[in-house]
């Protein structure tokens, strides 16, 4: 069934803001191959459109949170304590950690 251009536009609107495989892998700081392994295992949801995968930034954030959320929360809690500090190297790597 062929779609008229206005129908196609309407049906594709929900894909606005989706990320390509390479963009999504980069956002999660994973190699393309490791990222695709996680997709194929069903650990990261995506939408297959013709011969390409597309990924929602929200789904990627949920994956990151499920994977690293507890560790992130512990680190933020520790940094709130006045006696806990970062080394110079750590400050260089994550300069925004104290601002969040």
OpenMM code with the backbone's topology and positions (N, CA, C; nanometers):
from openmm import Vec3, app, unit

residues = "UNK UNK UNK UNK UNK UNK UNK UNK UNK UNK UNK UNK UNK UNK UNK UNK UNK UNK UNK UNK UNK UNK UNK UNK UNK UNK UNK UNK UNK UNK UNK UNK UNK UNK UNK UNK UNK UNK UNK UNK UNK UNK UNK UNK UNK UNK UNK UNK UNK UNK UNK UNK UNK UNK UNK UNK UNK UNK UNK UNK UNK UNK UNK UNK UNK UNK UNK UNK UNK UNK UNK UNK UNK UNK UNK UNK UNK UNK UNK UNK UNK UNK UNK UNK UNK UNK UNK UNK UNK UNK UNK UNK UNK UNK UNK UNK UNK UNK UNK UNK".split()
positions = [
    Vec3(0.0838, -0.1174, 0.0000),
    Vec3(0.0000, 0.0000, 0.0000),
    Vec3(0.0890, 0.1247, 0.0000),
    Vec3(0.0658, 0.2122, -0.0906),
    Vec3(0.1421, 0.3370, -0.0986),
    Vec3(0.0724, 0.4442, -0.0155),
    Vec3(0.1529, 0.5262, 0.0495),
    Vec3(0.0984, 0.6361, 0.1284),
    Vec3(0.1144, 0.7667, 0.0526),
    Vec3(0.0140, 0.8522, 0.0664),
    Vec3(0.0295, 0.9869, 0.0115),
    Vec3(0.1356, 1.0588, 0.0943),
    Vec3(0.1952, 1.1618, 0.0359),
    Vec3(0.3057, 1.2296, 0.1041),
    Vec3(0.2626, 1.2880, 0.2387),
    Vec3(0.1401, 1.3405, 0.2493),
    Vec3(0.0965, 1.3960, 0.3777),
    Vec3(0.0757, 1.2853, 0.4815),
    Vec3(0.0316, 1.1677, 0.4371),
    Vec3(0.0174, 1.0545, 0.5288),
    Vec3(0.1547, 1.0061, 0.5743),
    Vec3(0.2478, 1.0017, 0.4824),
    Vec3(0.3827, 0.9590, 0.5155),
    Vec3(0.4444, 1.0549, 0.6168),
    Vec3(0.4277, 1.1845, 0.5926),
    Vec3(0.4807, 1.2852, 0.6841),
    Vec3(0.4212, 1.2654, 0.8234),
    Vec3(0.2904, 1.2440, 0.8311),
    Vec3(0.2234, 1.2241, 0.9598),
    Vec3(0.2761, 1.0982, 1.0293),
    Vec3(0.2934, 0.9903, 0.9540),
    Vec3(0.3394, 0.8643, 1.0118),
    Vec3(0.4850, 0.8696, 1.0560),
    Vec3(0.5644, 0.9560, 0.9953),
    Vec3(0.7063, 0.9646, 1.0304),
    Vec3(0.7362, 1.0695, 1.1374),
    Vec3(0.6348, 1.1491, 1.1746),
    Vec3(0.6585, 1.2544, 1.2728),
    Vec3(0.7103, 1.1994, 1.4050),
    Vec3(0.6624, 1.0818, 1.4449),
    Vec3(0.7071, 1.0264, 1.5728),
    Vec3(0.8540, 0.9842, 1.5686),
    Vec3(0.9139, 0.9805, 1.4505),
    Vec3(1.0556, 0.9458, 1.4393),
    Vec3(1.1465, 1.0672, 1.4568),
    Vec3(1.0871, 1.1858, 1.4639),
    Vec3(1.1644, 1.3080, 1.4815),
    Vec3(1.2424, 1.3013, 1.6134),
    Vec3(1.3696, 1.3295, 1.6084),
    Vec3(1.4527, 1.3274, 1.7282),
    Vec3(1.5167, 1.1930, 1.7568),
    Vec3(1.4848, 1.0935, 1.6762),
    Vec3(1.5440, 0.9611, 1.6952),
    Vec3(1.6906, 0.9652, 1.6515),
    Vec3(1.7701, 0.8772, 1.7095),
    Vec3(1.9129, 0.8719, 1.6797),
    Vec3(1.9461, 0.7503, 1.5951),
    Vec3(2.0463, 0.7646, 1.5104),
    Vec3(2.0944, 0.6514, 1.4313),
    Vec3(2.1744, 0.5583, 1.5229),
    Vec3(2.2099, 0.4445, 1.4711),
    Vec3(2.2870, 0.3471, 1.5481),
    Vec3(2.4193, 0.4065, 1.5956),
    Vec3(2.4904, 0.4722, 1.5069),
    Vec3(2.6204, 0.5300, 1.5438),
    Vec3(2.6040, 0.6421, 1.6462),
    Vec3(2.5020, 0.7260, 1.6297),
    Vec3(2.4779, 0.8342, 1.7256),
    Vec3(2.4435, 0.7783, 1.8633),
    Vec3(2.3585, 0.6756, 1.8647),
    Vec3(2.3170, 0.6153, 1.9917),
    Vec3(2.4349, 0.5487, 2.0620),
    Vec3(2.5165, 0.4763, 1.9867),
    Vec3(2.6343, 0.4112, 2.0454),
    Vec3(2.7282, 0.5159, 2.1048),
    Vec3(2.7464, 0.6252, 2.0332),
    Vec3(2.8338, 0.7321, 2.0818),
    Vec3(2.7769, 0.7942, 2.2092),
    Vec3(2.6449, 0.8138, 2.2134),
    Vec3(2.5823, 0.8732, 2.3311),
    Vec3(2.6041, 0.7860, 2.4553),
    Vec3(2.6051, 0.6542, 2.4367),
    Vec3(2.6274, 0.5630, 2.5491),
    Vec3(2.7753, 0.5297, 2.5691),
    Vec3(2.8603, 0.5883, 2.4859),
    Vec3(3.0047, 0.5645, 2.4923),
    Vec3(3.0374, 0.4161, 2.4759),
    Vec3(2.9720, 0.3539, 2.3770),
    Vec3(2.9941, 0.2130, 2.3446),
    Vec3(3.0426, 0.2022, 2.2011),
    Vec3(3.1132, 0.0947, 2.1720),
    Vec3(3.1496, 0.0707, 2.0327),
    Vec3(3.0229, 0.0345, 1.9556),
    Vec3(3.0260, 0.0557, 1.8261),
    Vec3(2.9118, 0.0207, 1.7412),
    Vec3(2.8752, -0.1263, 1.7595),
    Vec3(2.9758, -0.2139, 1.7604),
    Vec3(2.9496, -0.3579, 1.7661),
    Vec3(2.8925, -0.4001, 1.9003),
    Vec3(2.9437, -0.3434, 2.0083),
    Vec3(2.8891, -0.3770, 2.1403),
    Vec3(2.7458, -0.3254, 2.1524),
    Vec3(2.7232, -0.2050, 2.1032),
    Vec3(2.5888, -0.1477, 2.1057),
    Vec3(2.4914, -0.2376, 2.0298),
    Vec3(2.5289, -0.2805, 1.9088),
    Vec3(2.4404, -0.3660, 1.8291),
    Vec3(2.4177, -0.5013, 1.8963),
    Vec3(2.5165, -0.5506, 1.9662),
    Vec3(2.4994, -0.6748, 2.0419),
    Vec3(2.3887, -0.6568, 2.1469),
    Vec3(2.3900, -0.5436, 2.2173),
    Vec3(2.2870, -0.5152, 2.3174),
    Vec3(2.1495, -0.5001, 2.2534),
    Vec3(2.1447, -0.4384, 2.1353),
    Vec3(2.0176, -0.4226, 2.0631),
    Vec3(1.9641, -0.5595, 2.0232),
    Vec3(2.0497, -0.6423, 1.9669),
    Vec3(2.0073, -0.7751, 1.9218),
    Vec3(1.9621, -0.8632, 2.0371),
    Vec3(2.0191, -0.8427, 2.1560),
    Vec3(1.9782, -0.9173, 2.2751),
    Vec3(1.8491, -0.8612, 2.3353),
    Vec3(1.8031, -0.7457, 2.2833),
    Vec3(1.6811, -0.6844, 2.3345),
    Vec3(1.7016, -0.5999, 2.4587),
    Vec3(1.8255, -0.5687, 2.4924),
    Vec3(1.8529, -0.4891, 2.6122),
    Vec3(1.8366, -0.3398, 2.5872),
    Vec3(1.8475, -0.2989, 2.4611),
    Vec3(1.8233, -0.1597, 2.4231),
    Vec3(1.7164, -0.1615, 2.3148),
    Vec3(1.6011, -0.0972, 2.3406),
    Vec3(1.4943, -0.0981, 2.2404),
    Vec3(1.5231, -0.0022, 2.1258),
    Vec3(1.4758, -0.0382, 2.0090),
    Vec3(1.4912, 0.0461, 1.8912),
    Vec3(1.3799, 0.0183, 1.7926),
    Vec3(1.3739, 0.0999, 1.6901),
    Vec3(1.2736, 0.0850, 1.5848),
    Vec3(1.3473, 0.0581, 1.4545),
    Vec3(1.3091, -0.0472, 1.3886),
    Vec3(1.3713, -0.0801, 1.2598),
    Vec3(1.2871, -0.0162, 1.1497),
    Vec3(1.3494, 0.0698, 1.0697),
    Vec3(1.2829, 0.1357, 0.9575),
    Vec3(1.3609, 0.0984, 0.8323),
    Vec3(1.2980, 0.0193, 0.7477),
    Vec3(1.3584, -0.0348, 0.6266),
    Vec3(1.4863, -0.1095, 0.6660),
    Vec3(1.6026, -0.0550, 0.6354),
    Vec3(1.7272, -0.1252, 0.6673),
    Vec3(1.8086, -0.0531, 0.7747),
    Vec3(1.7430, 0.0320, 0.8525),
    Vec3(1.8134, 0.1092, 0.9551),
    Vec3(1.7431, 0.0958, 1.0899),
    Vec3(1.8220, 0.1079, 1.1946),
    Vec3(1.7691, 0.1137, 1.3297),
    Vec3(1.7667, 0.2595, 1.3748),
    Vec3(1.6636, 0.2955, 1.4498),
    Vec3(1.6542, 0.4279, 1.5103),
    Vec3(1.6252, 0.4099, 1.6591),
    Vec3(1.6778, 0.5033, 1.7397),
    Vec3(1.6690, 0.4889, 1.8844),
    Vec3(1.6222, 0.6182, 1.9498),
    Vec3(1.5365, 0.6032, 2.0478),
    Vec3(1.4847, 0.7165, 2.1230),
    Vec3(1.5859, 0.7585, 2.2295),
    Vec3(1.6143, 0.8875, 2.2397),
    Vec3(1.7037, 0.9346, 2.3464),
    Vec3(1.6509, 0.8971, 2.4853),
    Vec3(1.5190, 0.8928, 2.5007),
    Vec3(1.4591, 0.8554, 2.6295),
    Vec3(1.4930, 0.7105, 2.6636),
    Vec3(1.4818, 0.6206, 2.5640),
    Vec3(1.5168, 0.4799, 2.5866),
    Vec3(1.6643, 0.4644, 2.6214),
    Vec3(1.7491, 0.5438, 2.5569),
    Vec3(1.8925, 0.5367, 2.5864),
    Vec3(1.9212, 0.5852, 2.7282),
    Vec3(1.8527, 0.6914, 2.7700),
    Vec3(1.8690, 0.7404, 2.9070),
    Vec3(1.8220, 0.6364, 3.0083),
    Vec3(1.7109, 0.5683, 2.9765),
    Vec3(1.6604, 0.4639, 3.0664),
    Vec3(1.7591, 0.3481, 3.0756),
    Vec3(1.8202, 0.3108, 2.9634),
    Vec3(1.9208, 0.2044, 2.9658),
    Vec3(2.0391, 0.2470, 3.0525),
    Vec3(2.0878, 0.3677, 3.0310),
    Vec3(2.2022, 0.4177, 3.1082),
    Vec3(2.1673, 0.4188, 3.2569),
    Vec3(2.0481, 0.4660, 3.2874),
    Vec3(2.0043, 0.4741, 3.4275),
    Vec3(1.9951, 0.3341, 3.4894),
    Vec3(1.9422, 0.2380, 3.4135),
    Vec3(1.9304, 0.1019, 3.4664),
    Vec3(2.0681, 0.0397, 3.4867),
    Vec3(2.1617, 0.0802, 3.4058),
    Vec3(2.2967, 0.0229, 3.4115),
    Vec3(2.3853, 0.0929, 3.5139),
    Vec3(2.3755, 0.2250, 3.5201),
    Vec3(2.4691, 0.3022, 3.6017),
    Vec3(2.4022, 0.3891, 3.7077),
    Vec3(2.2717, 0.3857, 3.7161),
    Vec3(2.1987, 0.4762, 3.8048),
    Vec3(2.2396, 0.4688, 3.9504),
    Vec3(2.2484, 0.3472, 4.0038),
    Vec3(2.2829, 0.3316, 4.1450),
    Vec3(2.4239, 0.3834, 4.1728),
    Vec3(2.5162, 0.3528, 4.0848),
    Vec3(2.6536, 0.4003, 4.0999),
    Vec3(2.6594, 0.5527, 4.0914),
    Vec3(2.5830, 0.6091, 3.9978),
    Vec3(2.5767, 0.7543, 3.9820),
    Vec3(2.5223, 0.8196, 4.1086),
    Vec3(2.4144, 0.7623, 4.1637),
    Vec3(2.3542, 0.8169, 4.2855),
    Vec3(2.4520, 0.8112, 4.4027),
    Vec3(2.5243, 0.7006, 4.4148),
    Vec3(2.6220, 0.6873, 4.5233),
    Vec3(2.7331, 0.7907, 4.5088),
    Vec3(2.7794, 0.8123, 4.3867),
    Vec3(2.8858, 0.9100, 4.3636),
    Vec3(2.8381, 1.0511, 4.3971),
    Vec3(2.7161, 1.0854, 4.3560),
    Vec3(2.6629, 1.2191, 4.3861),
    Vec3(2.6473, 1.2385, 4.5364),
    Vec3(2.5978, 1.1356, 4.6060),
    Vec3(2.5820, 1.1437, 4.7511),
    Vec3(2.7172, 1.1625, 4.8181),
    Vec3(2.8168, 1.0876, 4.7743),
    Vec3(2.9511, 1.0996, 4.8316),
    Vec3(3.0079, 1.2390, 4.8095),
    Vec3(2.9869, 1.2943, 4.6916),
    Vec3(3.0419, 1.4269, 4.6612),
    Vec3(2.9730, 1.5380, 4.7398),
    Vec3(2.8521, 1.5112, 4.7889),
    Vec3(2.7826, 1.6115, 4.8702),
    Vec3(2.8440, 1.6225, 5.0098),
    Vec3(2.9154, 1.5197, 5.0515),
    Vec3(2.9792, 1.5204, 5.1834),
    Vec3(3.1028, 1.6104, 5.1772),
    Vec3(3.1164, 1.7030, 5.2732),
    Vec3(3.2276, 1.7989, 5.2660),
    Vec3(3.3665, 1.7357, 5.2745),
    Vec3(3.3776, 1.6187, 5.3352),
    Vec3(3.5092, 1.5563, 5.3499),
    Vec3(3.5532, 1.4809, 5.2245),
    Vec3(3.4613, 1.4626, 5.1317),
    Vec3(3.4935, 1.3876, 5.0101),
    Vec3(3.5360, 1.4850, 4.9015),
    Vec3(3.6479, 1.4571, 4.8404),
    Vec3(3.6956, 1.5424, 4.7322),
    Vec3(3.7435, 1.4601, 4.6147),
    Vec3(3.7676, 1.5269, 4.5062),
    Vec3(3.8190, 1.4622, 4.3862),
    Vec3(3.9666, 1.4948, 4.3708),
    Vec3(4.0389, 1.4032, 4.3115),
    Vec3(4.1779, 1.4316, 4.2779),
    Vec3(4.1789, 1.5299, 4.1610),
    Vec3(4.2949, 1.5851, 4.1336),
    Vec3(4.3057, 1.6790, 4.0215),
    Vec3(4.2661, 1.6119, 3.8899),
    Vec3(4.3095, 1.4873, 3.8729),
    Vec3(4.2761, 1.4130, 3.7511),
    Vec3(4.1249, 1.3906, 3.7411),
    Vec3(4.0618, 1.3546, 3.8535),
    Vec3(3.9171, 1.3340, 3.8529),
    Vec3(3.8427, 1.4634, 3.8211),
    Vec3(3.8912, 1.5745, 3.8751),
    Vec3(3.8297, 1.7046, 3.8452),
    Vec3(3.8378, 1.7350, 3.6965),
    Vec3(3.9500, 1.6990, 3.6336),
    Vec3(3.9679, 1.7210, 3.4906),
    Vec3(3.8718, 1.6352, 3.4096),
    Vec3(3.8550, 1.5103, 3.4526),
    Vec3(3.7684, 1.4174, 3.3801),
    Vec3(3.6215, 1.4546, 3.3939),
    Vec3(3.5800, 1.4932, 3.5127),
    Vec3(3.4372, 1.5227, 3.5334),
    Vec3(3.4199, 1.6556, 3.6058),
    Vec3(3.4465, 1.7651, 3.5376),
    Vec3(3.4400, 1.8964, 3.6018),
    Vec3(3.2996, 1.9375, 3.6442),
    Vec3(3.1962, 1.8808, 3.5852),
    Vec3(3.0594, 1.9205, 3.6172),
    Vec3(3.0009, 1.8408, 3.7327),
    Vec3(3.0724, 1.7431, 3.7855),
    Vec3(3.0162, 1.6533, 3.8860),
    Vec3(2.9711, 1.7268, 4.0120),
    Vec3(3.0397, 1.8305, 4.0512),
    Vec3(3.0011, 1.9043, 4.1721),
    Vec3(2.8845, 1.9996, 4.1459),
    Vec3(2.8633, 2.0374, 4.0205),
    Vec3(2.7569, 2.1325, 3.9889),
    Vec3(2.6206, 2.0665, 3.9811),
    Vec3(2.6152, 1.9365, 3.9612),
    Vec3(2.4864, 1.8684, 3.9426),
    Vec3(2.4226, 1.8291, 4.0712),
] * unit.nanometer
topology = app.Topology()
chain = topology.addChain("A")
for resn in residues:
    res = topology.addResidue(resn, chain)
    for name in ("N", "CA", "C"):
        topology.addAtom(name, app.Element.getBySymbol(name[0]), res)
